[in-house]
Every structure is written in C-alpha cells, then in structure tokens.
C-alpha cells in the first residue's frame, strides 16, 4: 500500500502560478503548526504545514482584490519547489 502525503499547495500553484507574496508563520506548542499564505491578485490561499513542508493542507481562501499589489520577493524554497514556473523577473530571497 502506497501512502500519499497531501500536497494541496501544489494544486493551487499548478493552476494559479507564482503568487505576488508568500507569507509564513507558525504557532508553537507541543506540536508546532506552520502556515503558508499565498497572495494572488484575486485572493489569499491559506495552508497548514510542518516545519519541513512535508505536507500542505488547504485551509481556506478569501476573495480580495490585490490588483495594486506589486510583486514581492519569493522565498528560495518556493522557487526550488516549483522550478518549472516562469521565474523571469521574479525576485527571490
């Protein structure tokens, strides 16, 4: 039996491409929980993960208009995870 680890982040990025911003946060405790928020021109997509991003679980999205938001530097881990996207002109950090 093969067990697949859930990667909801891949599904969203596969459809929507590179976000304008990637924000990360975590809540400590006995079992720390990490969060990833992807900001696109039409909304925010929120995911739960672990420190190593072994899984990404979609939590919710909010429709918001970010048409005036400029492209922010994207974390290097995100670029390494999605090397086949068009990274021309996209800053990384």
HTML snippet that shows the backbone in 3Dmol.js (N, CA, C, O; Angstrom):
<script src="https://3Dmol.org/build/3Dmol-min.js"></script>
<div id="view" style="width:600px;height:400px;position:relative"></div>
<script>
const pdb = `
ATOM      1  N   UNK A   1       0.840  -1.178   0.000  1.00  0.00           N
ATOM      2  CA  UNK A   1       0.000   0.000   0.000  1.00  0.00           C
ATOM      3  C   UNK A   1       0.886   1.243   0.000  1.00  0.00           C
ATOM      4  O   UNK A   1       1.780   1.376   0.836  1.00  0.00           O
ATOM      5  N   UNK A   2       0.637   2.140  -0.929  1.00  0.00           N
ATOM      6  CA  UNK A   2       1.383   3.383  -1.034  1.00  0.00           C
ATOM      7  C   UNK A   2       0.560   4.495  -0.392  1.00  0.00           C
ATOM      8  O   UNK A   2      -0.617   4.677  -0.703  1.00  0.00           O
ATOM      9  N   UNK A   3       1.204   5.232   0.507  1.00  0.00           N
ATOM     10  CA  UNK A   3       0.515   6.330   1.173  1.00  0.00           C
ATOM     11  C   UNK A   3       0.963   7.650   0.566  1.00  0.00           C
ATOM     12  O   UNK A   3       2.156   7.952   0.527  1.00  0.00           O
ATOM     13  N   UNK A   4       0.020   8.420   0.101  1.00  0.00           N
ATOM     14  CA  UNK A   4       0.334   9.733  -0.465  1.00  0.00           C
ATOM     15  C   UNK A   4       0.203  10.788   0.605  1.00  0.00           C
ATOM     16  O   UNK A   4      -0.762  10.800   1.369  1.00  0.00           O
ATOM     17  N   UNK A   5       1.170  11.668   0.657  1.00  0.00           N
ATOM     18  CA  UNK A   5       1.114  12.784   1.587  1.00  0.00           C
ATOM     19  C   UNK A   5       0.466  13.950   0.852  1.00  0.00           C
ATOM     20  O   UNK A   5       0.831  14.275  -0.278  1.00  0.00           O
ATOM     21  N   UNK A   6      -0.475  14.554   1.499  1.00  0.00           N
ATOM     22  CA  UNK A   6      -1.277  15.608   0.883  1.00  0.00           C
ATOM     23  C   UNK A   6      -0.435  16.835   0.550  1.00  0.00           C
ATOM     24  O   UNK A   6       0.318  17.329   1.389  1.00  0.00           O
ATOM     25  N   UNK A   7      -0.569  17.317  -0.675  1.00  0.00           N
ATOM     26  CA  UNK A   7       0.163  18.491  -1.138  1.00  0.00           C
ATOM     27  C   UNK A   7      -0.809  19.427  -1.862  1.00  0.00           C
ATOM     28  O   UNK A   7      -0.742  19.582  -3.081  1.00  0.00           O
ATOM     29  N   UNK A   8      -1.706  20.043  -1.104  1.00  0.00           N
ATOM     30  CA  UNK A   8      -2.688  20.958  -1.686  1.00  0.00           C
ATOM     31  C   UNK A   8      -2.037  22.203  -2.282  1.00  0.00           C
ATOM     32  O   UNK A   8      -2.575  22.792  -3.219  1.00  0.00           O
ATOM     33  N   UNK A   9      -0.893  22.607  -1.752  1.00  0.00           N
ATOM     34  CA  UNK A   9      -0.182  23.765  -2.273  1.00  0.00           C
ATOM     35  C   UNK A   9       0.153  23.555  -3.749  1.00  0.00           C
ATOM     36  O   UNK A   9       0.020  24.476  -4.554  1.00  0.00           O
ATOM     37  N   UNK A  10       0.583  22.354  -4.100  1.00  0.00           N
ATOM     38  CA  UNK A  10       0.942  22.052  -5.488  1.00  0.00           C
ATOM     39  C   UNK A  10      -0.245  22.251  -6.427  1.00  0.00           C
ATOM     40  O   UNK A  10      -0.077  22.734  -7.547  1.00  0.00           O
ATOM     41  N   UNK A  11      -1.428  21.884  -5.981  1.00  0.00           N
ATOM     42  CA  UNK A  11      -2.624  22.031  -6.824  1.00  0.00           C
ATOM     43  C   UNK A  11      -2.917  23.492  -7.116  1.00  0.00           C
ATOM     44  O   UNK A  11      -3.211  23.848  -8.257  1.00  0.00           O
ATOM     45  N   UNK A  12      -2.841  24.341  -6.104  1.00  0.00           N
ATOM     46  CA  UNK A  12      -3.132  25.767  -6.294  1.00  0.00           C
ATOM     47  C   UNK A  12      -2.066  26.419  -7.161  1.00  0.00           C
ATOM     48  O   UNK A  12      -2.395  27.146  -8.098  1.00  0.00           O
ATOM     49  N   UNK A  13      -0.795  26.172  -6.866  1.00  0.00           N
ATOM     50  CA  UNK A  13       0.294  26.776  -7.647  1.00  0.00           C
ATOM     51  C   UNK A  13       0.259  26.259  -9.087  1.00  0.00           C
ATOM     52  O   UNK A  13       0.570  27.004 -10.016  1.00  0.00           O
ATOM     53  N   UNK A  14      -0.111  25.012  -9.278  1.00  0.00           N
ATOM     54  CA  UNK A  14      -0.219  24.465 -10.621  1.00  0.00           C
ATOM     55  C   UNK A  14      -1.241  25.178 -11.480  1.00  0.00           C
ATOM     56  O   UNK A  14      -1.078  25.267 -12.697  1.00  0.00           O
ATOM     57  N   UNK A  15      -2.292  25.686 -10.862  1.00  0.00           N
ATOM     58  CA  UNK A  15      -3.344  26.401 -11.587  1.00  0.00           C
ATOM     59  C   UNK A  15      -3.058  27.905 -11.651  1.00  0.00           C
ATOM     60  O   UNK A  15      -3.225  28.520 -12.705  1.00  0.00           O
ATOM     61  N   UNK A  16      -2.634  28.494 -10.545  1.00  0.00           N
ATOM     62  CA  UNK A  16      -2.523  29.949 -10.446  1.00  0.00           C
ATOM     63  C   UNK A  16      -1.118  30.500 -10.700  1.00  0.00           C
ATOM     64  O   UNK A  16      -0.969  31.692 -10.969  1.00  0.00           O
ATOM     65  N   UNK A  17      -0.094  29.659 -10.620  1.00  0.00           N
ATOM     66  CA  UNK A  17       1.270  30.111 -10.883  1.00  0.00           C
ATOM     67  C   UNK A  17       1.924  30.769  -9.670  1.00  0.00           C
ATOM     68  O   UNK A  17       1.560  30.499  -8.526  1.00  0.00           O
ATOM     69  N   UNK A  18       2.883  31.626  -9.940  1.00  0.00           N
ATOM     70  CA  UNK A  18       3.661  32.287  -8.896  1.00  0.00           C
ATOM     71  C   UNK A  18       2.810  33.358  -8.225  1.00  0.00           C
ATOM     72  O   UNK A  18       2.233  34.204  -8.909  1.00  0.00           O
ATOM     73  N   UNK A  19       2.724  33.335  -6.899  1.00  0.00           N
ATOM     74  CA  UNK A  19       1.938  34.360  -6.199  1.00  0.00           C
ATOM     75  C   UNK A  19       2.689  35.693  -6.122  1.00  0.00           C
ATOM     76  O   UNK A  19       3.890  35.762  -6.383  1.00  0.00           O
ATOM     77  N   UNK A  20       1.959  36.738  -5.761  1.00  0.00           N
ATOM     78  CA  UNK A  20       2.578  38.051  -5.552  1.00  0.00           C
ATOM     79  C   UNK A  20       3.385  38.078  -4.256  1.00  0.00           C
ATOM     80  O   UNK A  20       4.350  38.831  -4.126  1.00  0.00           O
ATOM     81  N   UNK A  21       2.972  37.242  -3.298  1.00  0.00           N
ATOM     82  CA  UNK A  21       3.628  37.225  -1.995  1.00  0.00           C
ATOM     83  C   UNK A  21       3.425  35.851  -1.362  1.00  0.00           C
ATOM     84  O   UNK A  21       2.379  35.224  -1.536  1.00  0.00           O
ATOM     85  N   UNK A  22       4.443  35.388  -0.622  1.00  0.00           N
ATOM     86  CA  UNK A  22       4.350  34.172   0.177  1.00  0.00           C
ATOM     87  C   UNK A  22       4.651  34.570   1.616  1.00  0.00           C
ATOM     88  O   UNK A  22       5.750  35.040   1.911  1.00  0.00           O
ATOM     89  N   UNK A  23       3.686  34.386   2.512  1.00  0.00           N
ATOM     90  CA  UNK A  23       3.874  34.712   3.927  1.00  0.00           C
ATOM     91  C   UNK A  23       3.860  33.418   4.729  1.00  0.00           C
ATOM     92  O   UNK A  23       3.047  32.528   4.479  1.00  0.00           O
ATOM     93  N   UNK A  24       4.771  33.326   5.698  1.00  0.00           N
ATOM     94  CA  UNK A  24       4.872  32.131   6.530  1.00  0.00           C
ATOM     95  C   UNK A  24       4.775  32.520   7.998  1.00  0.00           C
ATOM     96  O   UNK A  24       5.276  33.567   8.408  1.00  0.00           O
ATOM     97  N   UNK A  25       4.129  31.668   8.781  1.00  0.00           N
ATOM     98  CA  UNK A  25       4.024  31.903  10.220  1.00  0.00           C
ATOM     99  C   UNK A  25       3.897  30.551  10.914  1.00  0.00           C
ATOM    100  O   UNK A  25       3.691  29.528  10.262  1.00  0.00           O
ATOM    101  N   UNK A  26       4.022  30.554  12.251  1.00  0.00           N
ATOM    102  CA  UNK A  26       3.811  29.309  12.976  1.00  0.00           C
ATOM    103  C   UNK A  26       3.317  29.595  14.380  1.00  0.00           C
ATOM    104  O   UNK A  26       3.533  30.670  14.939  1.00  0.00           O
ATOM    105  N   UNK A  27       2.648  28.599  14.925  1.00  0.00           N
ATOM    106  CA  UNK A  27       2.150  28.650  16.294  1.00  0.00           C
ATOM    107  C   UNK A  27       2.873  27.543  17.045  1.00  0.00           C
ATOM    108  O   UNK A  27       2.779  26.373  16.674  1.00  0.00           O
ATOM    109  N   UNK A  28       3.593  27.907  18.097  1.00  0.00           N
ATOM    110  CA  UNK A  28       4.379  26.942  18.862  1.00  0.00           C
ATOM    111  C   UNK A  28       3.509  26.112  19.791  1.00  0.00           C
ATOM    112  O   UNK A  28       2.287  26.254  19.822  1.00  0.00           O
ATOM    113  N   UNK A  29       4.159  25.253  20.538  1.00  0.00           N
ATOM    114  CA  UNK A  29       3.464  24.377  21.472  1.00  0.00           C
ATOM    115  C   UNK A  29       4.015  22.982  21.394  1.00  0.00           C
ATOM    116  O   UNK A  29       5.109  22.771  20.872  1.00  0.00           O
ATOM    117  N   UNK A  30       3.270  22.025  21.907  1.00  0.00           N
ATOM    118  CA  UNK A  30       3.711  20.628  21.877  1.00  0.00           C
ATOM    119  C   UNK A  30       3.877  20.149  20.439  1.00  0.00           C
ATOM    120  O   UNK A  30       4.850  19.470  20.112  1.00  0.00           O
ATOM    121  N   UNK A  31       2.922  20.504  19.586  1.00  0.00           N
ATOM    122  CA  UNK A  31       3.000  20.171  18.156  1.00  0.00           C
ATOM    123  C   UNK A  31       2.913  21.459  17.353  1.00  0.00           C
ATOM    124  O   UNK A  31       1.820  21.865  16.959  1.00  0.00           O
ATOM    125  N   UNK A  32       4.047  22.110  17.104  1.00  0.00           N
ATOM    126  CA  UNK A  32       4.016  23.385  16.369  1.00  0.00           C
ATOM    127  C   UNK A  32       3.326  23.231  15.011  1.00  0.00           C
ATOM    128  O   UNK A  32       3.511  22.237  14.309  1.00  0.00           O
ATOM    129  N   UNK A  33       2.547  24.217  14.671  1.00  0.00           N
ATOM    130  CA  UNK A  33       1.848  24.234  13.387  1.00  0.00           C
ATOM    131  C   UNK A  33       2.353  25.411  12.574  1.00  0.00           C
ATOM    132  O   UNK A  33       2.429  26.533  13.075  1.00  0.00           O
ATOM    133  N   UNK A  34       2.691  25.160  11.339  1.00  0.00           N
ATOM    134  CA  UNK A  34       3.185  26.196  10.441  1.00  0.00           C
ATOM    135  C   UNK A  34       2.094  26.515   9.422  1.00  0.00           C
ATOM    136  O   UNK A  34       1.271  25.667   9.076  1.00  0.00           O
ATOM    137  N   UNK A  35       2.113  27.753   8.958  1.00  0.00           N
ATOM    138  CA  UNK A  35       1.118  28.205   7.984  1.00  0.00           C
ATOM    139  C   UNK A  35       1.818  28.886   6.824  1.00  0.00           C
ATOM    140  O   UNK A  35       2.842  29.548   6.998  1.00  0.00           O
ATOM    141  N   UNK A  36       1.255  28.715   5.640  1.00  0.00           N
ATOM    142  CA  UNK A  36       1.718  29.387   4.429  1.00  0.00           C
ATOM    143  C   UNK A  36       0.521  30.096   3.827  1.00  0.00           C
ATOM    144  O   UNK A  36      -0.531  29.487   3.629  1.00  0.00           O
ATOM    145  N   UNK A  37       0.674  31.375   3.536  1.00  0.00           N
ATOM    146  CA  UNK A  37      -0.364  32.153   2.854  1.00  0.00           C
ATOM    147  C   UNK A  37       0.182  32.587   1.504  1.00  0.00           C
ATOM    148  O   UNK A  37       1.265  33.167   1.424  1.00  0.00           O
ATOM    149  N   UNK A  38      -0.560  32.311   0.451  1.00  0.00           N
ATOM    150  CA  UNK A  38      -0.203  32.747  -0.896  1.00  0.00           C
ATOM    151  C   UNK A  38      -1.126  33.890  -1.287  1.00  0.00           C
ATOM    152  O   UNK A  38      -2.348  33.765  -1.203  1.00  0.00           O
ATOM    153  N   UNK A  39      -0.548  34.993  -1.711  1.00  0.00           N
ATOM    154  CA  UNK A  39      -1.314  36.169  -2.121  1.00  0.00           C
ATOM    155  C   UNK A  39      -1.281  36.279  -3.639  1.00  0.00           C
ATOM    156  O   UNK A  39      -0.219  36.413  -4.247  1.00  0.00           O
ATOM    157  N   UNK A  40      -2.463  36.220  -4.236  1.00  0.00           N
ATOM    158  CA  UNK A  40      -2.627  36.413  -5.673  1.00  0.00           C
ATOM    159  C   UNK A  40      -3.463  37.668  -5.886  1.00  0.00           C
ATOM    160  O   UNK A  40      -4.042  38.190  -4.934  1.00  0.00           O
ATOM    161  N   UNK A  41      -3.535  38.158  -7.113  1.00  0.00           N
ATOM    162  CA  UNK A  41      -4.286  39.388  -7.406  1.00  0.00           C
ATOM    163  C   UNK A  41      -5.755  39.264  -7.019  1.00  0.00           C
ATOM    164  O   UNK A  41      -6.405  40.272  -6.741  1.00  0.00           O
ATOM    165  N   UNK A  42      -6.289  38.040  -6.997  1.00  0.00           N
ATOM    166  CA  UNK A  42      -7.720  37.852  -6.717  1.00  0.00           C
ATOM    167  C   UNK A  42      -8.020  37.261  -5.349  1.00  0.00           C
ATOM    168  O   UNK A  42      -9.186  37.018  -5.037  1.00  0.00           O
ATOM    169  N   UNK A  43      -7.001  37.021  -4.516  1.00  0.00           N
ATOM    170  CA  UNK A  43      -7.306  36.468  -3.203  1.00  0.00           C
ATOM    171  C   UNK A  43      -6.118  35.869  -2.478  1.00  0.00           C
ATOM    172  O   UNK A  43      -4.993  35.860  -2.976  1.00  0.00           O
ATOM    173  N   UNK A  44      -6.406  35.370  -1.282  1.00  0.00           N
ATOM    174  CA  UNK A  44      -5.415  34.750  -0.410  1.00  0.00           C
ATOM    175  C   UNK A  44      -5.779  33.272  -0.239  1.00  0.00           C
ATOM    176  O   UNK A  44      -6.945  32.929  -0.039  1.00  0.00           O
ATOM    177  N   UNK A  45      -4.780  32.414  -0.320  1.00  0.00           N
ATOM    178  CA  UNK A  45      -4.957  30.975  -0.118  1.00  0.00           C
ATOM    179  C   UNK A  45      -4.113  30.569   1.087  1.00  0.00           C
ATOM    180  O   UNK A  45      -2.913  30.839   1.127  1.00  0.00           O
ATOM    181  N   UNK A  46      -4.739  29.921   2.067  1.00  0.00           N
ATOM    182  CA  UNK A  46      -4.071  29.582   3.318  1.00  0.00           C
ATOM    183  C   UNK A  46      -3.912  28.075   3.471  1.00  0.00           C
ATOM    184  O   UNK A  46      -4.829  27.304   3.185  1.00  0.00           O
ATOM    185  N   UNK A  47      -2.721  27.669   3.931  1.00  0.00           N
ATOM    186  CA  UNK A  47      -2.375  26.263   4.068  1.00  0.00           C
ATOM    187  C   UNK A  47      -1.729  26.009   5.426  1.00  0.00           C
ATOM    188  O   UNK A  47      -1.078  26.885   5.995  1.00  0.00           O
ATOM    189  N   UNK A  48      -1.921  24.804   5.930  1.00  0.00           N
ATOM    190  CA  UNK A  48      -1.227  24.337   7.128  1.00  0.00           C
ATOM    191  C   UNK A  48      -0.129  23.389   6.673  1.00  0.00           C
ATOM    192  O   UNK A  48      -0.296  22.661   5.695  1.00  0.00           O
ATOM    193  N   UNK A  49       1.003  23.399   7.389  1.00  0.00           N
ATOM    194  CA  UNK A  49       2.110  22.524   7.038  1.00  0.00           C
ATOM    195  C   UNK A  49       2.948  22.226   8.274  1.00  0.00           C
ATOM    196  O   UNK A  49       2.587  22.608   9.387  1.00  0.00           O
ATOM    197  N   UNK A  50       4.060  21.548   8.072  1.00  0.00           N
ATOM    198  CA  UNK A  50       5.016  21.332   9.159  1.00  0.00           C
ATOM    199  C   UNK A  50       6.288  22.116   8.835  1.00  0.00           C
ATOM    200  O   UNK A  50       6.370  22.756   7.787  1.00  0.00           O
ATOM    201  N   UNK A  51       7.264  22.070   9.715  1.00  0.00           N
ATOM    202  CA  UNK A  51       8.482  22.866   9.538  1.00  0.00           C
ATOM    203  C   UNK A  51       9.215  22.540   8.238  1.00  0.00           C
ATOM    204  O   UNK A  51       9.827  23.422   7.636  1.00  0.00           O
ATOM    205  N   UNK A  52       9.158  21.299   7.808  1.00  0.00           N
ATOM    206  CA  UNK A  52       9.862  20.873   6.588  1.00  0.00           C
ATOM    207  C   UNK A  52       8.978  20.939   5.345  1.00  0.00           C
ATOM    208  O   UNK A  52       9.436  20.619   4.249  1.00  0.00           O
ATOM    209  N   UNK A  53       7.728  21.345   5.498  1.00  0.00           N
ATOM    210  CA  UNK A  53       6.758  21.410   4.403  1.00  0.00           C
ATOM    211  C   UNK A  53       6.582  20.035   3.744  1.00  0.00           C
ATOM    212  O   UNK A  53       6.486  19.923   2.521  1.00  0.00           O
ATOM    213  N   UNK A  54       6.541  18.991   4.587  1.00  0.00           N
ATOM    214  CA  UNK A  54       6.330  17.627   4.088  1.00  0.00           C
ATOM    215  C   UNK A  54       4.912  17.421   3.580  1.00  0.00           C
ATOM    216  O   UNK A  54       4.669  16.546   2.750  1.00  0.00           O
ATOM    217  N   UNK A  55       3.988  18.210   4.066  1.00  0.00           N
ATOM    218  CA  UNK A  55       2.609  18.153   3.600  1.00  0.00           C
ATOM    219  C   UNK A  55       2.094  19.589   3.553  1.00  0.00           C
ATOM    220  O   UNK A  55       2.625  20.462   4.241  1.00  0.00           O
ATOM    221  N   UNK A  56       1.079  19.835   2.759  1.00  0.00           N
ATOM    222  CA  UNK A  56       0.410  21.140   2.744  1.00  0.00           C
ATOM    223  C   UNK A  56      -1.086  20.878   2.650  1.00  0.00           C
ATOM    224  O   UNK A  56      -1.566  20.276   1.689  1.00  0.00           O
ATOM    225  N   UNK A  57      -1.801  21.331   3.643  1.00  0.00           N
ATOM    226  CA  UNK A  57      -3.242  21.112   3.737  1.00  0.00           C
ATOM    227  C   UNK A  57      -3.961  22.439   3.518  1.00  0.00           C
ATOM    228  O   UNK A  57      -3.762  23.387   4.277  1.00  0.00           O
ATOM    229  N   UNK A  58      -4.791  22.507   2.486  1.00  0.00           N
ATOM    230  CA  UNK A  58      -5.557  23.722   2.208  1.00  0.00           C
ATOM    231  C   UNK A  58      -6.536  23.969   3.348  1.00  0.00           C
ATOM    232  O   UNK A  58      -7.293  23.074   3.726  1.00  0.00           O
ATOM    233  N   UNK A  59      -6.523  25.187   3.899  1.00  0.00           N
ATOM    234  CA  UNK A  59      -7.440  25.546   4.976  1.00  0.00           C
ATOM    235  C   UNK A  59      -8.607  26.381   4.479  1.00  0.00           C
ATOM    236  O   UNK A  59      -9.765  26.062   4.751  1.00  0.00           O
ATOM    237  N   UNK A  60      -8.309  27.445   3.755  1.00  0.00           N
ATOM    238  CA  UNK A  60      -9.374  28.327   3.252  1.00  0.00           C
ATOM    239  C   UNK A  60      -8.783  29.351   2.295  1.00  0.00           C
ATOM    240  O   UNK A  60      -7.567  29.509   2.185  1.00  0.00           O
ATOM    241  N   UNK A  61      -9.680  30.035   1.614  1.00  0.00           N
ATOM    242  CA  UNK A  61      -9.274  31.142   0.748  1.00  0.00           C
ATOM    243  C   UNK A  61     -10.232  32.296   0.970  1.00  0.00           C
ATOM    244  O   UNK A  61     -11.374  32.113   1.394  1.00  0.00           O
ATOM    245  N   UNK A  62      -9.745  33.472   0.678  1.00  0.00           N
ATOM    246  CA  UNK A  62     -10.556  34.688   0.766  1.00  0.00           C
ATOM    247  C   UNK A  62     -10.428  35.433  -0.549  1.00  0.00           C
ATOM    248  O   UNK A  62      -9.321  35.636  -1.049  1.00  0.00           O
ATOM    249  N   UNK A  63     -11.545  35.838  -1.106  1.00  0.00           N
ATOM    250  CA  UNK A  63     -11.517  36.637  -2.321  1.00  0.00           C
ATOM    251  C   UNK A  63     -11.282  38.091  -1.929  1.00  0.00           C
ATOM    252  O   UNK A  63     -12.083  38.697  -1.217  1.00  0.00           O
ATOM    253  N   UNK A  64     -10.186  38.628  -2.400  1.00  0.00           N
ATOM    254  CA  UNK A  64      -9.791  40.013  -2.119  1.00  0.00           C
ATOM    255  C   UNK A  64      -9.164  40.538  -3.400  1.00  0.00           C
ATOM    256  O   UNK A  64      -8.558  39.775  -4.152  1.00  0.00           O
ATOM    257  N   UNK A  65      -9.303  41.824  -3.653  1.00  0.00           N
ATOM    258  CA  UNK A  65      -8.715  42.428  -4.844  1.00  0.00           C
ATOM    259  C   UNK A  65      -7.361  43.036  -4.484  1.00  0.00           C
ATOM    260  O   UNK A  65      -7.290  44.031  -3.762  1.00  0.00           O
ATOM    261  N   UNK A  66      -6.286  42.427  -4.996  1.00  0.00           N
ATOM    262  CA  UNK A  66      -4.933  42.925  -4.785  1.00  0.00           C
ATOM    263  C   UNK A  66      -4.337  43.443  -6.083  1.00  0.00           C
ATOM    264  O   UNK A  66      -3.129  43.329  -6.292  1.00  0.00           O
ATOM    265  N   UNK A  67      -5.157  44.007  -6.957  1.00  0.00           N
ATOM    266  CA  UNK A  67      -4.660  44.473  -8.258  1.00  0.00           C
ATOM    267  C   UNK A  67      -3.503  45.453  -8.134  1.00  0.00           C
ATOM    268  O   UNK A  67      -2.619  45.459  -8.991  1.00  0.00           O
ATOM    269  N   UNK A  68      -3.479  46.285  -7.090  1.00  0.00           N
ATOM    270  CA  UNK A  68      -2.419  47.276  -6.925  1.00  0.00           C
ATOM    271  C   UNK A  68      -1.193  46.745  -6.210  1.00  0.00           C
ATOM    272  O   UNK A  68      -0.211  47.470  -6.049  1.00  0.00           O
ATOM    273  N   UNK A  69      -1.231  45.506  -5.781  1.00  0.00           N
ATOM    274  CA  UNK A  69      -0.107  44.933  -5.038  1.00  0.00           C
ATOM    275  C   UNK A  69       1.024  44.571  -5.997  1.00  0.00           C
ATOM    276  O   UNK A  69       0.801  43.931  -7.025  1.00  0.00           O
ATOM    277  N   UNK A  70       2.240  44.989  -5.646  1.00  0.00           N
ATOM    278  CA  UNK A  70       3.383  44.674  -6.505  1.00  0.00           C
ATOM    279  C   UNK A  70       3.997  43.333  -6.102  1.00  0.00           C
ATOM    280  O   UNK A  70       3.758  42.819  -5.009  1.00  0.00           O
ATOM    281  N   UNK A  71       4.777  42.798  -7.000  1.00  0.00           N
ATOM    282  CA  UNK A  71       5.428  41.511  -6.753  1.00  0.00           C
ATOM    283  C   UNK A  71       6.469  41.662  -5.648  1.00  0.00           C
ATOM    284  O   UNK A  71       7.339  42.529  -5.723  1.00  0.00           O
ATOM    285  N   UNK A  72       6.379  40.824  -4.633  1.00  0.00           N
ATOM    286  CA  UNK A  72       7.366  40.816  -3.559  1.00  0.00           C
ATOM    287  C   UNK A  72       8.335  39.665  -3.786  1.00  0.00           C
ATOM    288  O   UNK A  72       8.009  38.710  -4.491  1.00  0.00           O
ATOM    289  N   UNK A  73       9.524  39.745  -3.193  1.00  0.00           N
ATOM    290  CA  UNK A  73      10.459  38.620  -3.335  1.00  0.00           C
ATOM    291  C   UNK A  73       9.845  37.328  -2.799  1.00  0.00           C
ATOM    292  O   UNK A  73       9.199  37.320  -1.752  1.00  0.00           O
ATOM    293  N   UNK A  74      10.057  36.253  -3.526  1.00  0.00           N
ATOM    294  CA  UNK A  74       9.507  34.948  -3.180  1.00  0.00           C
ATOM    295  C   UNK A  74      10.617  34.133  -2.497  1.00  0.00           C
ATOM    296  O   UNK A  74      11.763  34.158  -2.944  1.00  0.00           O
ATOM    297  N   UNK A  75      10.283  33.417  -1.423  1.00  0.00           N
ATOM    298  CA  UNK A  75      11.300  32.612  -0.737  1.00  0.00           C
ATOM    299  C   UNK A  75      11.967  31.602  -1.679  1.00  0.00           C
ATOM    300  O   UNK A  75      11.323  31.036  -2.562  1.00  0.00           O
ATOM    301  N   UNK A  76      13.250  31.393  -1.472  1.00  0.00           N
ATOM    302  CA  UNK A  76      14.008  30.481  -2.315  1.00  0.00           C
ATOM    303  C   UNK A  76      13.459  29.060  -2.265  1.00  0.00           C
ATOM    304  O   UNK A  76      13.509  28.353  -3.272  1.00  0.00           O
ATOM    305  N   UNK A  77      12.932  28.619  -1.113  1.00  0.00           N
ATOM    306  CA  UNK A  77      12.373  27.266  -1.030  1.00  0.00           C
ATOM    307  C   UNK A  77      11.212  27.095  -2.009  1.00  0.00           C
ATOM    308  O   UNK A  77      11.017  26.017  -2.571  1.00  0.00           O
ATOM    309  N   UNK A  78      10.434  28.180  -2.209  1.00  0.00           N
ATOM    310  CA  UNK A  78       9.292  28.125  -3.116  1.00  0.00           C
ATOM    311  C   UNK A  78       9.782  27.975  -4.559  1.00  0.00           C
ATOM    312  O   UNK A  78       9.240  27.180  -5.327  1.00  0.00           O
ATOM    313  N   UNK A  79      10.803  28.738  -4.916  1.00  0.00           N
ATOM    314  CA  UNK A  79      11.369  28.630  -6.268  1.00  0.00           C
ATOM    315  C   UNK A  79      11.953  27.243  -6.492  1.00  0.00           C
ATOM    316  O   UNK A  79      11.781  26.668  -7.566  1.00  0.00           O
ATOM    317  N   UNK A  80      12.638  26.701  -5.497  1.00  0.00           N
ATOM    318  CA  UNK A  80      13.220  25.363  -5.624  1.00  0.00           C
ATOM    319  C   UNK A  80      12.136  24.287  -5.743  1.00  0.00           C
ATOM    320  O   UNK A  80      12.338  23.269  -6.405  1.00  0.00           O
ATOM    321  N   UNK A  81      11.009  24.513  -5.112  1.00  0.00           N
ATOM    322  CA  UNK A  81       9.911  23.541  -5.164  1.00  0.00           C
ATOM    323  C   UNK A  81       9.205  23.561  -6.522  1.00  0.00           C
ATOM    324  O   UNK A  81       8.688  22.540  -6.974  1.00  0.00           O
ATOM    325  N   UNK A  82       9.189  24.733  -7.167  1.00  0.00           N
ATOM    326  CA  UNK A  82       8.499  24.893  -8.461  1.00  0.00           C
ATOM    327  C   UNK A  82       9.449  25.457  -9.518  1.00  0.00           C
ATOM    328  O   UNK A  82       9.225  26.560 -10.014  1.00  0.00           O
ATOM    329  N   UNK A  83      10.499  24.725  -9.870  1.00  0.00           N
ATOM    330  CA  UNK A  83      11.490  25.263 -10.812  1.00  0.00           C
ATOM    331  C   UNK A  83      10.968  25.418 -12.241  1.00  0.00           C
ATOM    332  O   UNK A  83      11.567  26.148 -13.031  1.00  0.00           O
ATOM    333  N   UNK A  84       9.881  24.758 -12.585  1.00  0.00           N
ATOM    334  CA  UNK A  84       9.371  24.811 -13.955  1.00  0.00           C
ATOM    335  C   UNK A  84       8.485  26.020 -14.234  1.00  0.00           C
ATOM    336  O   UNK A  84       8.049  26.207 -15.370  1.00  0.00           O
ATOM    337  N   UNK A  85       8.212  26.840 -13.229  1.00  0.00           N
ATOM    338  CA  UNK A  85       7.425  28.053 -13.461  1.00  0.00           C
ATOM    339  C   UNK A  85       8.303  29.104 -14.133  1.00  0.00           C
ATOM    340  O   UNK A  85       9.529  28.997 -14.111  1.00  0.00           O
ATOM    341  N   UNK A  86       7.688  30.104 -14.723  1.00  0.00           N
ATOM    342  CA  UNK A  86       8.433  31.170 -15.402  1.00  0.00           C
ATOM    343  C   UNK A  86       8.928  32.181 -14.363  1.00  0.00           C
ATOM    344  O   UNK A  86       8.171  33.044 -13.919  1.00  0.00           O
ATOM    345  N   UNK A  87      10.184  32.069 -13.986  1.00  0.00           N
ATOM    346  CA  UNK A  87      10.766  32.914 -12.932  1.00  0.00           C
ATOM    347  C   UNK A  87      11.417  34.174 -13.468  1.00  0.00           C
ATOM    348  O   UNK A  87      12.050  34.902 -12.703  1.00  0.00           O
ATOM    349  N   UNK A  88      11.286  34.458 -14.753  1.00  0.00           N
ATOM    350  CA  UNK A  88      11.908  35.650 -15.342  1.00  0.00           C
ATOM    351  C   UNK A  88      11.320  36.900 -14.679  1.00  0.00           C
ATOM    352  O   UNK A  88      10.105  37.097 -14.691  1.00  0.00           O
ATOM    353  N   UNK A  89      12.176  37.735 -14.107  1.00  0.00           N
ATOM    354  CA  UNK A  89      11.755  38.999 -13.487  1.00  0.00           C
ATOM    355  C   UNK A  89      11.157  38.855 -12.100  1.00  0.00           C
ATOM    356  O   UNK A  89      10.718  39.851 -11.525  1.00  0.00           O
ATOM    357  N   UNK A  90      11.124  37.661 -11.544  1.00  0.00           N
ATOM    358  CA  UNK A  90      10.554  37.448 -10.203  1.00  0.00           C
ATOM    359  C   UNK A  90      11.704  37.422  -9.198  1.00  0.00           C
ATOM    360  O   UNK A  90      12.571  36.551  -9.275  1.00  0.00           O
ATOM    361  N   UNK A  91      11.720  38.362  -8.260  1.00  0.00           N
ATOM    362  CA  UNK A  91      12.799  38.360  -7.256  1.00  0.00           C
ATOM    363  C   UNK A  91      12.609  37.248  -6.238  1.00  0.00           C
ATOM    364  O   UNK A  91      11.482  36.885  -5.900  1.00  0.00           O
ATOM    365  N   UNK A  92      13.724  36.710  -5.750  1.00  0.00           N
ATOM    366  CA  UNK A  92      13.680  35.690  -4.705  1.00  0.00           C
ATOM    367  C   UNK A  92      14.537  36.140  -3.533  1.00  0.00           C
ATOM    368  O   UNK A  92      15.405  37.003  -3.670  1.00  0.00           O
ATOM    369  N   UNK A  93      14.277  35.542  -2.383  1.00  0.00           N
ATOM    370  CA  UNK A  93      15.092  35.857  -1.192  1.00  0.00           C
ATOM    371  C   UNK A  93      15.486  34.597  -0.472  1.00  0.00           C
ATOM    372  O   UNK A  93      16.171  34.658   0.549  1.00  0.00           O
TER     373      UNK A  93
END
`;
const viewer = $3Dmol.createViewer("view");
viewer.addModel(pdb, "pdb");
viewer.setStyle({}, {cartoon: {color: "spectrum"}});
viewer.zoomTo();
viewer.render();
</script>
